[in-house]
Amino acid sequence: MDDSGDVVKNGRIGDPGPWCGALGLAVLLGLTVVPDAGAAEPPVVAASVVSPKSVAHAGRPVPTVVIQPGWLNLFHSGNDAYALALFEETAAASQQPADVLLAAAAAYVRSGRRTEALRLDELGAKRFPDDERFAAAAIRTLADNGRGEAAAARADQVLRDARWSDRARAILLTAASYADRRAGNTMAALRDSERAMALQPQLDAVVGERVAAIEAVGAPHEALRLAEQHPDAVGEADLQRLRGSEAAQLVRFGTLEPASPAKRFDDIDSAIAELDNLIAQLKSGAPAPERAPAGPLLRARLDRIVALRWRVRMRQAVAEYETLLAARVAVPDYVLLPVADAYLRLRQPERAAKLYRQVLAREPDDFEASEGLFYALAESEHPADAIALIDDLNRRQPIWLWQKGDRVPVSNPRREATELQRAEARLFADDLAQAQSMFTWLTDQAPNNPNYRSGLAGLYAARGWPRRADEEYRIAATLDPYTPDPPRRANAAINDLGLQHYRQAATAIAALQEQFPEVAEVQRAQRELDLFERPEVTLSVQRSVTPATNVKLGAGLLASLESYTGPFDEHWRLYGGASSGHETDAGGSITLRRIEAGLEYRGGGYTARLAPSQNWWSGRSSTGVDAVLSAALDDEWEIDGKGSRFAGDTPLRALLNGVTADSGELGVHYRGSELFKASLDSGLTSYSDGNRAVGLKSNLQYQWYTRPHWQLSGLLDLAATHNSRPGQAYYSPDHDFEALPGIALRQILDHRYERLIENRLSLQGGVYDEKGYGAHPAGSATDKFSYHANNALRGDLELGYSRIAYDGLYENDFSVLLSVEWRY
């Protein structure tokens, strides 16, 4: 198992005798051996310090025959530099026995002086042609010098000699196997070591090399099993390393495609258990082995971090990494990548990006690190950097790969991945039109690629086209029916929620949660389902600051509360609402209080609600009812309607004057994409004083400038009304018309996963024309600040100002609106 080339351990012959122990001890203690040439007694030990210049007595060199037994002890003392210096000055290599030459050559190898080692090996081979150990040592030394071809040729030449015994041939085959391993020819090493085992299965050197050869081909389990059967052939450190290699192999197997989804963690769980056991054993054996850069305990802990990442135990992986970091342990790149993945999964993309960059600084072409950095940049809201990185990575990936022996190239999966990620990068940057162009091009080029189809489906969902998305998800599932693909299935289930396919979505999400609870997209789908099943409440308060003499309305305060229960029987929810409106004008003040309760149905693209109400104002009360219906005809068109008995939006000034109202509304809405929206609404209000008010309103919005965190849109609001009995106590012109073009600027101030802070500013200026009073300039400005704490809680603060001439007189209206939506 020792790659130093020392074969003396298993090839030692003879015993130097009991007095050599004393001589070796004397040498180790730094004493000089003073022989008596004519004495038959063992040499006498004198107390003078040994140095390369002092090994002499009375001008006479120490007789070789006396010093020889001491050389073996000296070379085995562990101080190779001292032993070699002494050997070079006092010993004649041509006169030394085989064991001394072998020991000296091994010391040269350990000292990195392989040229001198080879010289002694070749000298020994000439002097002792029948001693196979010199030929074996020469083969090893050549291999250590990087001369693999020369080592293989030497081994082949020596093994052709038929005079070797089985034991000698086994030792030579062991050396050949070692040379093969050093040259990277692991299969040749496996063959040579197998031949050696067939000749001498009990020889330690043969067994040790066989273990190393088996490990080299990637079978540490088999290597460990053989080593445990022959514990004397390998050291305890090698046994521990093999145990670590076995666990590490299980870690690598944990990243492969499992035989079935249910068994995807079996191998990785076995690896973690094995590593836990190994770490416990190693910790009990040494005080602080983690300080050793290549110690078996450190290796086991590093492998365990990798295993924890693949087991999706991200917090534990990060905690173990940070423990090593605090101990100033240098963590290798193969561990940094899984740790970076763990940070990214724990929603710490900045830390992940730092580790990915560390790896790329040393390995600029590391694909996994570049890919991870792309997602870290995207999730940390650096879309421009993410786009630049993935575009460059894509350019560096060839479209086709040529495999040896094949006449036809195969597509490069890395190029396929980066093409998809380039489109995703535009989606992250809110450039949905460009993203759609890229996704469409990909599906046109490879219509049978399920990944491209799934990407296009996600793009359609982002643009507000759930039916188109559903079609693409179905195509992708048909193209690849046998792959579980939990991300695709989870995103399809989220899309089903938007399509009001609640039972289908809930069934799919429950199955995914049971099978793949660790997948991020499945967790997101589960959160969306949880939100759907929660009750929700909306509270809003609006304050208008307007002179009491205004024609349109006076100063007022409106507070409203709307709430829904969680769904039951999938499609149904109970609804409740309460509001209180107060207004003060020149004619007095009035307060309207209203409560309502009802039932809502959602399904098949339809939403319907029926809610009776009770209303109180100025000492009077009235019962009313609201009926609301909306229908999504397709991804672009929607119609809605509302009918109210005692309309909740009856002008308070009308109620102050004893006038009530019923109303009906019908609207048509078109949403081409997130870039263009248009609506047309009509309404009829029937007042108890006989007046019939008809209104028509349209809104258009076109987003013509899009950048990450910025969108600029053009607006156009048109409105017209007609009253059959104009001039009532409430504002009721014969007919009027309003046209307000403008712009709207949306700025994302902060975005961190579900948390979003944004501001929307709109400025409009146009004309208001009222029959009998002519046309006058009109304008308005609103600023809306929104805070989304998560998908369950949202708050809005809107400030508004308008200046319009009613009945020929300009009125300035200031308003503040605060609203909170909460799913609890």
Disulfide bonds with the S-S distance in Angstrom:
none
